[in-house]
Structures are given as C-alpha cells and as structure tokens.
Amino acid sequence: MYALFDEAGKFLAGRVMSEAESSMQIELDSGKRVKVKAANVLLKFDKPAPAELLAEGQRLSQEIDLDLAWEFAPENEFGFADLARDYFDAKAGVTQQAAALFRLFEAPHYFRRMGKGQFKKAPEETVKAALLGIERKRQQALQIEAWAEELAGGACPQPIRDQIYKILFKPDKNGPEYKAVVEATRRAHKAPLELLQSAGAITSPYQFHWKRFLFENFPKGTGFPALSAPQIKDDLPLSAAQAFSIDDSQTTEIDDALSVQGLGTGTVVFGVHIAAPGLAIQPDSAVDKVARDRLSTVYMPGWKLTMLPDEVVQTYTLIEGRDCPAVSIYFSLDEATLEIKASETKLERVSIKSNLRHDKLDAVITEATLTGPAESAGYEFAAELAFCFRLAKDLKAKREVVRGKPETFNRPDYNFRLDGDRSKEPDGSETVSISTRVRGAPLDLIVAEAMILANSSWGGWLSELGLPGIYRSQASLAPGIKVRMGTKALPHAGMGVAQYTWATSPLRRYVDLVNQWQIIAAARHGRTAALAAPFKPKDAALFSIISGFDSAYGEYNGFQNGIERFWTLRYVVQNEIRELTATVMKDGLVRADELPLVFRALGCESLPRGAHVRVRITGTDEMTLDLHANLVERIDEVAAADVTAEDEEDEEPTAGPLTLAIDVNDAEPAASTTEAVSN
C-alpha cells in the first residue's frame, strides 16, 4: 500500500512500511524512511506507483479550469476528493483526486485552505481582486523583461533614467525599475555602473556625483522658500573701532572682522567682530527653520550652497563701507608683553572700513612687511596688521605650550578655480586650475588665532555664567582620540585651549548661530542670562542640533573632498600628467607632492613610510574617483620617522570607494503568479 502525504506544504508519496494509530512509517522512492503523522496522510492507494501518481497528478491538475472548478465547488467547506468527483467523474480515481488536491492547493485566490485536504471557495469579489492583481504582476513582469532587454542592449528606458539615483543608492527593491536593472546586470555580465553608463543613463561623472549628493541631502531641491530677512530692533551703539575683514575673494558670507585701537599707548584693545544674525533671527522662526534644515553652507570648487538665502546673508554680512550690527569681543592687552588684562563682549554697530582679500594680498602682506616699518608697507591697516601678526604668533606659541608640542603644517592648501561664468552652476566640462598656498601664511595665521581666541573666550564665559553651549573637545592627542561635540566646556587638546566653541561663523554654520544666541543672552543679562537664554542646561534641543549637525557636516565635508578629488583627476587628464612624485604612507598608499591626491601605487607596498617615489599614472576613473599608478623608482632614502603628524592622522584616500545599494544577488527567477499571491 502507498500513501500521499503533506510535509510542510510539499506533497510526497511512498510505500507504507508500518502503520500505528497516530502515525505511519513511509519509505520514499529515494529509500529514505520518514515518520508521518496520520493526520497528514491525504490518500492511501495501491496503484499507480508513487512517482507515477505524483507526475500524472501534476500533469492532470493543469487541465483543471479554475473558473469552472470554482463554479462547481459547494458553498460550504469541502474536501479535494469531493471536487474531483464533481469535476471529473463520480468515480474519480486517486490520480484525479490527487490532481484536484494539487490544483486546489496552488490556487489560494480561488479556494481558501481550511485544513488538511479541506477547502472553501473564496467570495467572488476576492477572486476578482486577486485575478486583477495577478494580471498586474504579469504585466509588470513583462515590463521588467522589456526594460532589462533594452538595458542589456545598450539603451536606457526613460522610467529607469528618471530614477537612476534612487535605484543605485536608496532603492525600492520591489520596484520594477530596480528589478529591471538587476536583471539586465545579470544578463549583460556587467557591474551596475558600467551597465548604466553603456546604456547612456549616466553621461557625466560630475553630474553623477553632484546629483547623487543632492538626491541624498537635498531631496526637495536647493531652492529657498520666499523669505525676508528680519530687521534688528535693538538700538545698537556705534563702536569707535575701525574694522577690517580678511577673506577669499569668493567669500560673500563675511562673518568676522578685526580691529586694533590704542597702538603706541601701552594698552591695545584688540577687537573681534562677528556678524550678528542672532540679533534678528529668532529660534523657530521661518528663517531659523531654513538654517536648521541645512545646518551649514556646502562648499565645492566653483559653487556653493549657502545655509541662508543670499538676500538674508547680505542683510547681516560685514560688508565694507557700512556700519554693521555685530557681536564684538574686545581684549585689553599690554602692548609690550601681549598679556591679556581683560575682555568684554558688546552688542553694537561696527564700521567696516575694508574687506581685505587674502588671495590678492598674500604676496604683498608677508612676514617681512609685517615685521618691518609700517610706514613702508604700502597697504592699508599696515600697523594694525603688524600688531595682529605679532599677537597671533604669541597666541600660537602659548597654545603650543599647553598642547605639548608644536603645530606642524607641512602640506599646502590647494585652491581650485574653474574657468567660465562662475555665477552659474558648473556642469563638469570646465577647465580647472589648481594652485597652492602655504598653510600658516601670515593672513591665515592672524584670522585663525583671532577666531580661536574669541571662540575659547566665549566658551569659557558661557560656562562661567552657567549657560550651555555647543562645544568641540578632544581629550588628548593620542592616536584615535577624535574631536567630539557636546554641551560641556571641556579641553580641546588639539587646539591647546581649556574649552572651544564655534561661534564666529553664524552665517555659515548653524551651531555658531545657536551659540551666538546664548552669547547675546549673556551680553544682555549677565549673571541672570540663564533665565533668558533660548537654551537651558540639559536642553534636549541642543543634543538634537548636535546630532543633526554632526551628520550633515560629515556628509558635506565628504562631498567636498570627493568633488575636489574629481576636479583633481580632471586636472591630471586636462594637463596630460603622466608621472607624479609622492611620499609613501603605508601599505602601498602614497600622497602626491604637488596635488591633493592620496592613492595606491602598485610596487610601493613594501617601501617604508616616508620614502619618496616617482610613480607613473596608468589610468583615472572619474566615476569611482580612482587613480591607478605604478612605481617607477624610489628617489630618496627618507626614514619613516620623518613623516609628520599630519600624515599620522590622515592615512586613507580623500574619497573612498563608491558604494552602491544595488545588489545583483536580487536577480532571482521570477515567482509564478500563484506563488506571488499566496506569499
């Protein structure tokens, strides 16, 4: 005797070896013996053989018209044998009964499973809805097939072109567009990016990187809502200071300016003046919501996305020829020793006499002119700049004492310039030029030390008054100890200061605007500022801002690094650079001497850190931002100990490998329509 039984939704048949009240021992054709519960046995029969019954039953089941079977089926619960007798013949045999069982089981949209071998027909409206769903899936499968065929043939359907970034980076894996790309990738035996490039979906590497960034960070677009800059209502006194700013020529968000008063009197008043949008923009206002949504200005060669609309920026920026509202901090110093005797914060208007542009003055304002006679310098604010430079060197030296070792910046900064009309967004076809400027140039040093002084002083003042702020801290200079953001005034080992805030760029960074609100409250209310400040101790909103800013700022900096790498690779191609000199870092990683490039060079894996080499460029890939190179020769015998601290902290390429969310393993055989419905 044989038996047909159900094992976890799969029908098997075999010879009955023994039978008890509640179970059977059944031997399958494979020779395997299984113990089967009696409740799972659906048919007992003497012939045909089990394999023949299964094969013939499956064949015959496909001849059963489901619509007709549904019409024949009784309204009440019924067994598969009942349907076989109604559909085939009153004397339906085991093969016909098995066929009915198989057909009923695979059609849950027509017949509901009520138990082992028991069914009930579905309501008419359920059947109609299921059939519509099946037809939709069939049509979708045909559409996926057609799109995959097009892609594999070198053409990109428009629906896929419209969703290219979503498919690659944030896909809906059930979407037909995604499934078509996966299937085409499998058929064409190509990587997704290669497939889409060959199909014409990606025509510009620059646009690919740019649009990807916008898709991930500005899904609603980069435009601003209609906003007007709120006016400052405070009746601010006019400072006696004559201030000047120092920025690049491309800078429109001029946040900071400096002033020097009292030269030659023995006591000098050094002023740091910061644009004061915090006097007008209020927390939770329309303008604040825009700034909090963006959190920072995004920079890239030839373009930027500002945190605030330009009309708002221009209302508060420290532009020359204007008396500008400012949050100022004044330091009274001994002119001879540069000892700071006192500091004071004021809310005021400041006359901005000049916006100095360092890219035009770096060759003019040098250490030699700043330390020589001021009357022979030949540029405005010569005496004031000379004092600022002297003060900056003193402040830096004092920080280095606290830091425990000097700051060393041996690598230059790189300036990128794109040709053409820079009032328009770049399209990636521009010619790029890259120039260098030594880090720590006099004008840079002046601005950097002034801002560190202001930020650390304001951070200490807020802490003294019991006001929370957003701080940046670093526990030590040990490897792996990173800078962190928090609400407590903790030391910053890298800076060599007791505490450090960001408060000097409120037009460009949201955390600076937040800190400026706290500083304004301190300036207005002094010891009672905690009662009036927008953010109270342990304010959950501050932690939310820190979290959001950390994430966004990391994304923006990562994009800036990546897009600068793109333009550097474009520069290599445009200038037909075949070889580069570089310094070995580790594991075959090298840093170019004259370009902002870190890359792997074959043949450098066994060379010691610090070795100087010449490498030959064998290729560039602007999509993956890779540069391929081979070692030509080692050109010196530099020991590993000569590598600077900067190299210790920067051992990975500027841009990492391109990571896609598309998974070619998703290319599985299409499920049958009945499986799709039942699952």
PyMOL commands that set and color helices and strands:
alter all, ss='L'
color gray80, all
select helices_A, chain A and resi 38-40+50-61+66-72+80-87+94-105+124-152+158-162+164-169+176-188+192-198+205-217+277-279+286-294+310-316+358-361+367-371+374-376+382-403+442-464+510-532+540-574+640-642+645-649+664-666+673-678
alter helices_A, ss='H'
color red, helices_A
select strands_A, chain A and resi 2-7+10-19+23-27+33-37+41-45+78-79+111-115+118-121+238-247+256-261+267-275+298-300+303-305+322-334+340-357+413-418+432-437+471-473+484-486+579-586+589-592+598-602+612-621+626-634
alter strands_A, ss='S'
color yellow, strands_A
deselect
rebuild
show_as cartoon
